[in-house]
Amino acid sequence: MDDTQLKDIILNAVAKAAKVNTDQLNDSTKLGASGLGLDSIATLELLLTIEAETDVRLRTESLTGDDLATVGGLVQFIRSL
């Protein structure tokens, strides 16, 4: 899977979790309360969706607040795996 495909999967998963269109998202879009409003349950569901669609196993203990702060942070974290 190339970087473009990975980013598309992540953008689609974020859009679905936040109930927005992908064209409303960019790398600096905040995932939490000050942005899309994803709470901890929605964030967990987002991560599970990304795992299922990419076959990448996310180790939640290695995630930091920065990784989950923005769409771009999440994309960079998953690319690093």
N, C-alpha and C positions, 0 to 999 in steps of 0.2 A: 504494500500500500504506500503510495507516495504522499508527500506533505499536503498536496491539494485535496486528495481524497480524505485524508485524516481530518483536515480542517473542516471540510464539508460535513463529515459525520458529526463532529463536535458542535458545529453551528446548528445543525438540524436538531441535535439532542437538546441543546440549550434553548432553542426556539420552542421546542415542544414543552420542555419543563416550565418555561416562563410564559407560555401561551402568547408568543409574539411571532412576527415574521422574521425570517433570517435577514432580510434587508434592513432591519432595525438594529442589527448587531454589528459590532466591530471589535477590534482587539481591546479597546479601552472600556468596553461596556462592563459595568460592575454587576456582579452576580448577586450580591447580598442586598440588604435592606435599603442601601442608598442608591441602588440601581434597579435591577430586575425584581428584587424582593424575594429571591429564593431563600427559604428557610432550611434548616438542617435536613429535614425529611426530603424536601425537593432536591437538595444537593446530593443526597445519597442516591435517590432515584436517578438523577442525572448521571452520576458516576456508574451506576449499574447498567444503564442504557449504553453508555460509551464502552464499557467492558464487553457487553454482549455484541455490539456492532463492530468492534475492532479486534476482538480476541486478545486484547491487552489486559493483563491482570494488574489492577491498580492496588498498590499497597497503601492503604489509607494512613498508616503510621508515618509514611514518608511525605505525605502532603503537608504543605504549610499554608498559613493564611494567605500568603502572597500567591500561591498556586491557585487558590480558589477565589481570589479577589476579583479577577477580571476574566473575560473570555480569552484574551491573549495569554494570561498567566496559565490558564488551564491547558491551552494548546501547547505552550512551551513545555509544561510539565510532562504531558503525554508524549510529546516528540522525544523527550529525553530518556524515555524508557526503552 
